[in-house]
Amino acid sequence: MTFNCSLSKVRSAGSFDKTRSFLIRLFIAIMGMGLFGLSIVYDAQSTEQTISSTQLPEHANLQENIMLVNKKVHHIDLFTTFHGEQIKDVKIGWESYGHLNADKSNAILITHYFTGSSHAAGKYSINDEEAGYWDAIIGPGKAIDTERFFVISVDSLVNINAFDDTVITTGPASINPDTNKPYGLSFPVVTMRDFVNVQKSVLESLGIHTLYAVAGPSMGSMQAIEWASAYPDKVARLISVIGAAQADGWTTALLEQWATPIKLDPNWRDGNYYDQTKENQPHRGLIAALALITQSALAPEFFNSLNSQLLANADPHANLYDITQSPPIINWLMQRAGERSVKMDANHLLYLVRANQLFITGMKGNLEQGLAQIQAKTLFIPATHDQLLMPYHVEQAAAILSKQNKEVDLHYLDGSLGHLEGLSGIAQYSDTIRTFLAE
């Protein structure tokens, strides 16, 4: 039995000013990784970007020390959900970095977070402003070394970025081939197990039947731990960053706060808004939900520092005794949420919320039983100031696994960004991750 615990202070308050402009850009990550181009939702008629499962994948290529990646498409004729419902003509996007070895034993799966996508590393174009969210640890010579490993990531079902041309997903906004209309709320509720099974289908299409490791942040950590529980003979190593092994009562209620603004928006129309003009779709509810998600994913230090800057530059004639006016920090938050909302879908957000609310490792209603299935060596990396998935989540899971005589390591990120530290601060654990993968 091994249960190691350490605290790493990755960023102090004193260094906050130095990185402030960088952090303001970073918060975009928690609101959606799709940053460029026009928007598409794959429907039953769309075949232009599909590739055969027997076609060799194109991997990331290096240009000016930047991995340039291509989005690929995986097609499933008929997918059966964990709950037993069926979805026809599923299309899902995926990316890969590095090369698969001869016996296909070097694959590492990266599972993405709530508003993320399969764009875990690299860029689509040399001119892209931002690289994938974990580019700091995925690439040649990095902690997850693409000169050694074949790294792959898959867009989730019901991905929130339904109208982003770098995301390929199937969900409520997709066309139901039986009606030739968007599914809306007729789309089946899906779970973390369904996300895992779609990923499994992608891997099997490439001849990959075991994973050297699976790793992910936030919602991605839930998928990673579900992989290790559902398919213990296929996962050798598990890396959970800013994660949880279940959605407990507190987390379930918090997640519902993200869904409520959409359901209260009269333009939501019980999910039947796709035939409406853009002006008559539930954008106000979606924007309010994204603002809540953003604040949940950050920490007071970031908001308070930014608030001080905004107040210093605020309009001196603004009248906050007028109830129709808002404080500068609220204007900033809602403006940024509005900018991100144009590529996102309100129903998809609701389905992601429910997938998170339904999550418990193993999907059997008992956490100890679900964790008992895990054989993988496990590394947990929570963030000490996380306001969303607080460290107690993985501390509980680590204690149970340790009691079950499993090999567990626990390390803490201690920085000013809260939950988002699992994206921006993860490079500070490069050596820990590299060593974990080497063992």
Secondary structure, 3 states (H helix, E strand, C coil): CEEEEEEECCCCHHHCHHHHHHHHHHHHHHHCCCCCCCCCCCCCCCCCCCCCCCCCCCCCEEECCEEECCCEEEEEEEEECCCCCEEEEEEEEEEEECCCCCCCCCEEEECCCCCCCCCCCCECCCCCCCCCCCCCCEECCCCEECCCCEEEEECCCCCCCCCCCCCCCCCCCCEECCCCEECHHHCCCCCHHHHHHHHHHHHHHCCCCCECEEEEECHHHHHHHHHHHHCCCCECEEEEECCCCECCHHHHHHHHHHHHHHHHCHHHHHHCCCCCCHHHCCHHHHHHHHHHHHHHHCCHHHHHHHHHHHHHCCCCCCCCCCCCCCCHHHHHHHHHHHHHHCCCCHHHHHHHHHHHHCCEHHHCCCHHHHHHCCCCEEEEECECCCCCCCCHHHHHHHHHHHHCCCEEEEEEECCCCHHHHHHHCHHHHHHHHHHHHHC
